[in-house]
């Protein structure tokens, strides 16, 4: 069996991060470290304006943490493992580039927690189950699930998902606001369609710099008191007003033409 890893490639302004840990893309410390490295690579990659995160194959996006591994290690290791996983997903969440999770299969447990750290969750119709069933193991969703799902769908829905420990259909996930977009296609066409969607957030058609700043205002500012959030918004707007893209966007509007953004 090959070592778990995260494949990295860039296509037309989109960085693609693919979880590869057969058979279910479960994460261990090596996989999470590989994901951490890939997130940092995407941050520094000037060719990457949007990030797409997916799982290898067509059955699993990610089935969560490697339970066999967790059952065999010390409580101290478990703590530091969860701490590193939280730091990795926070790094993904705070990267000032839009992150799209391409949910190609089952997305349960820690796999859903990984997807919740993305900005948008796009799923293939009929691809699998969603859920946070950790309560059945006597634990809680410890990779951000209790916090991110609550912020996404509200206290009552999030609590019900977690204490019931149920696995939901994609229809349920979409209806309750966990899945943002569903694509009805064959498994082999799914990633291509997600990439087509992701490219709608890249230059020259979209001001990717503004998209990234909007993400920062929402992700960071949303956790601040209103006055501090507004201060952050003003600072980010000031940076954008000094950008080439803002000049191009304003001039294009006045000239009644389509803007062509450069990401600068």
C-alpha positions as CSV (number, residue, x, y, z in Angstrom):
1,X,0.0,0.0,0.0
2,X,1.3,3.5,-0.9
3,X,1.9,6.0,1.8
4,X,-1.0,8.5,2.4
5,X,-0.3,11.8,0.6
6,X,-2.0,14.9,-0.9
7,X,-1.4,15.4,-4.6
8,X,-0.9,19.0,-5.8
9,X,-1.4,20.5,-9.2
10,X,-2.4,23.8,-10.8
11,X,-4.7,24.2,-13.7
12,X,-5.8,27.5,-15.2
13,X,-5.5,29.4,-11.9
14,X,-6.9,26.7,-9.7
15,X,-4.8,24.6,-7.3
16,X,-6.1,21.1,-6.9
17,X,-5.4,19.3,-3.6
18,X,-6.3,15.6,-3.7
19,X,-6.4,13.5,-0.6
20,X,-5.0,10.0,-1.4
21,X,-5.2,7.5,1.4
22,X,-6.9,4.3,0.2
23,X,-9.4,2.8,0.7
24,X,-11.5,5.7,2.3
25,X,-9.1,8.7,2.3
26,X,-9.0,8.6,6.1
27,X,-6.5,11.0,7.6
28,X,-3.6,10.1,9.8
29,X,-0.7,12.4,11.0
30,X,1.2,11.8,7.7
31,X,-1.8,12.7,5.6
32,X,-2.6,15.8,7.7
33,X,1.0,16.9,7.5
34,X,0.9,16.5,3.7
35,X,-2.3,18.5,3.6
36,X,-0.7,21.2,5.7
37,X,2.2,21.4,3.3
38,X,-0.1,21.5,0.3
39,X,-2.1,24.4,1.8
40,X,1.1,26.4,2.3
41,X,2.2,25.6,-1.2
42,X,-1.1,26.9,-2.5
43,X,-0.8,30.1,-0.4
44,X,2.6,30.9,-2.0
45,X,1.7,29.8,-5.5
46,X,1.2,32.9,-7.6
47,X,-0.5,30.7,-10.2
48,X,-3.2,29.6,-7.8
49,X,-6.1,32.0,-7.3
50,X,-8.6,29.4,-6.1
51,X,-8.1,26.2,-4.2
52,X,-10.1,23.0,-4.9
53,X,-9.9,20.2,-2.3
54,X,-11.1,16.7,-3.2
55,X,-10.6,13.0,-2.5
56,X,-9.0,10.4,-4.9
57,X,-11.5,8.0,-6.5
58,X,-15.3,8.3,-6.7
59,X,-16.4,6.6,-3.4
60,X,-14.9,8.8,-0.6
61,X,-14.1,12.4,-0.2
62,X,-12.9,11.6,3.2
63,X,-14.2,9.2,5.9
64,X,-12.5,11.0,8.7
65,X,-9.7,10.1,11.0
66,X,-8.0,6.7,10.9
67,X,-9.9,5.0,13.8
68,X,-7.5,2.1,13.9
69,X,-4.7,4.5,14.4
70,X,-6.5,6.4,17.2
71,X,-7.3,3.2,19.0
72,X,-3.6,2.3,19.2
73,X,-2.0,5.5,20.3
74,X,-1.7,7.3,23.7
75,X,-4.0,10.1,24.9
76,X,-1.1,12.5,24.6
77,X,-0.6,11.6,20.9
78,X,-4.4,11.9,20.3
79,X,-4.3,15.4,21.8
80,X,-1.4,16.6,19.7
81,X,-2.9,14.9,16.6
82,X,-6.1,16.8,17.0
83,X,-4.3,20.0,17.8
84,X,-2.3,19.8,14.5
85,X,-5.4,18.9,12.5
86,X,-7.1,22.0,13.9
87,X,-4.2,24.2,13.1
88,X,-4.1,22.7,9.5
89,X,-7.8,23.4,8.9
90,X,-7.6,26.8,10.4
91,X,-4.7,27.5,8.0
92,X,-6.9,26.4,5.1
93,X,-9.8,28.5,6.4
94,X,-7.7,31.7,6.8
95,X,-5.8,31.4,3.5
96,X,-6.9,34.5,1.5
97,X,-7.9,32.4,-1.5
98,X,-11.4,30.9,-2.1
99,X,-11.5,27.2,-1.1
100,X,-14.0,24.9,-2.8
101,X,-14.4,21.4,-1.4
102,X,-15.3,19.0,-4.3
103,X,-17.3,16.3,-2.4
104,X,-16.9,13.3,-4.7
105,X,-18.1,10.6,-2.3
106,X,-18.9,9.9,1.3
107,X,-18.2,12.8,3.6
108,X,-18.5,11.8,7.2
109,X,-16.9,12.3,10.6
110,X,-13.6,14.2,10.2
111,X,-14.1,14.2,6.5
112,X,-17.1,16.6,6.9
113,X,-15.0,18.6,9.4
114,X,-12.4,19.0,6.6
115,X,-15.1,20.1,4.2
116,X,-16.5,22.6,6.7
117,X,-13.1,24.4,6.7
118,X,-13.6,25.1,3.0
119,X,-15.6,28.2,1.9
120,X,-18.0,26.4,-0.5
121,X,-19.0,22.7,-0.6
122,X,-19.9,21.3,-4.0
123,X,-21.1,17.7,-4.2
124,X,-21.8,15.1,-6.9
125,X,-25.4,14.1,-6.8
126,X,-25.8,10.6,-5.4
127,X,-22.2,10.4,-4.3
128,X,-22.6,9.4,-0.7
129,X,-23.5,10.1,2.9
130,X,-22.8,13.1,5.1
131,X,-22.6,13.3,8.9
132,X,-20.8,13.6,12.2
133,X,-21.3,10.2,13.9
134,X,-18.5,10.6,16.5
135,X,-20.9,10.3,19.4
136,X,-21.2,6.5,18.6
137,X,-17.5,6.3,19.4
138,X,-17.9,8.0,22.7
139,X,-16.2,11.2,21.5
140,X,-17.2,14.5,19.9
141,X,-16.3,16.0,16.5
142,X,-12.9,17.3,17.5
143,X,-11.5,18.7,14.3
144,X,-13.7,21.8,14.3
145,X,-17.0,20.2,13.7
146,X,-18.8,21.5,16.9
147,X,-17.8,25.0,16.0
148,X,-17.9,25.3,12.2
149,X,-21.2,23.4,11.8
150,X,-22.8,25.5,14.5
151,X,-21.7,28.7,12.8
152,X,-22.9,27.4,9.4
153,X,-26.4,26.1,10.2
154,X,-27.1,27.3,13.7
155,X,-27.1,25.9,17.2
156,X,-30.2,23.7,17.0
157,X,-29.5,22.0,13.7
158,X,-25.9,21.4,14.5
159,X,-26.7,20.0,17.9
160,X,-29.2,17.5,16.4
161,X,-26.7,16.4,13.7
162,X,-24.1,15.6,16.3
163,X,-26.0,14.1,19.2
164,X,-28.1,11.9,16.9
165,X,-24.8,10.8,15.2
166,X,-26.8,10.2,12.1
167,X,-25.6,10.0,8.5
168,X,-27.6,12.2,6.2
169,X,-28.3,12.1,2.5
170,X,-26.9,14.7,0.2
171,X,-30.5,16.0,-0.2
172,X,-30.7,16.6,3.6
173,X,-27.2,18.2,3.6
174,X,-28.3,20.6,0.9
175,X,-31.7,21.4,2.4
176,X,-30.1,22.2,5.8
177,X,-27.4,24.4,4.2
178,X,-24.4,22.1,4.7
179,X,-23.9,21.5,1.0
180,X,-23.8,24.7,-1.1
181,X,-24.1,23.3,-4.6
182,X,-25.0,19.9,-6.2
183,X,-23.8,18.8,-9.6
184,X,-25.7,16.0,-11.4
185,X,-23.1,14.3,-13.6
186,X,-21.1,11.1,-14.1
187,X,-18.3,10.4,-11.6
188,X,-15.6,11.0,-14.3
189,X,-17.0,14.4,-15.2
190,X,-17.4,15.7,-11.7
191,X,-14.0,17.3,-11.1
192,X,-14.0,18.9,-14.5
193,X,-17.3,20.6,-13.7
194,X,-16.1,21.7,-10.3
195,X,-13.0,23.2,-11.9
196,X,-15.2,25.0,-14.4
197,X,-17.2,26.5,-11.5
198,X,-14.0,27.4,-9.6
199,X,-12.6,29.2,-12.6
200,X,-15.5,31.6,-12.4
201,X,-13.7,33.1,-9.4
202,X,-10.4,33.6,-11.2
203,X,-8.9,36.3,-13.4
204,X,-9.5,37.9,-15.9
205,X,-13.2,37.5,-15.5
206,X,-13.3,37.9,-11.7
207,X,-11.2,40.0,-9.4
208,X,-9.6,37.2,-7.4
209,X,-7.9,39.6,-5.1
210,X,-11.3,41.0,-4.1
211,X,-12.7,37.5,-3.6
212,X,-9.8,36.7,-1.2
213,X,-10.4,39.9,0.7
214,X,-14.1,39.2,0.9
215,X,-13.2,35.8,2.4
216,X,-11.0,37.4,5.0
217,X,-13.6,39.9,6.0
218,X,-16.2,37.1,6.4
219,X,-14.0,34.4,8.0
220,X,-12.1,36.7,10.3
221,X,-14.5,39.6,10.8
222,X,-17.4,37.3,11.4
223,X,-15.8,36.1,14.6
224,X,-15.2,39.7,15.9
225,X,-17.4,42.2,17.6
226,X,-19.2,44.4,15.1
227,X,-17.0,47.5,15.5
228,X,-13.8,45.4,15.1
229,X,-15.3,43.6,12.1
230,X,-16.1,46.9,10.5
231,X,-12.6,48.2,11.1
232,X,-11.2,45.1,9.4
233,X,-13.6,45.6,6.5
234,X,-12.3,49.2,6.1
235,X,-8.7,48.1,6.1
236,X,-9.3,45.4,3.5
237,X,-11.3,47.9,1.4
238,X,-8.5,50.4,1.6
239,X,-6.0,47.8,0.2
240,X,-8.4,47.0,-2.6
241,X,-8.9,50.6,-3.5
242,X,-5.1,50.8,-4.1
243,X,-5.1,47.8,-6.4
244,X,-4.9,47.6,-10.2
245,X,-8.0,45.5,-10.1
246,X,-10.1,48.3,-8.5
247,X,-8.8,50.8,-11.0
248,X,-9.7,48.4,-13.8
249,X,-13.1,47.6,-12.4
250,X,-14.2,51.2,-11.8
251,X,-12.9,52.3,-15.3
252,X,-14.6,49.4,-17.0
253,X,-17.9,50.4,-15.4
254,X,-17.5,54.0,-16.5
255,X,-16.5,52.9,-20.0
256,X,-19.3,50.4,-20.2
257,X,-17.0,47.5,-21.0
258,X,-16.2,44.1,-19.6
259,X,-13.4,44.4,-16.9
260,X,-10.3,42.3,-17.3
261,X,-8.7,41.7,-13.9
262,X,-5.1,40.9,-13.3
263,X,-5.2,39.8,-9.6
264,X,-3.0,42.8,-8.6
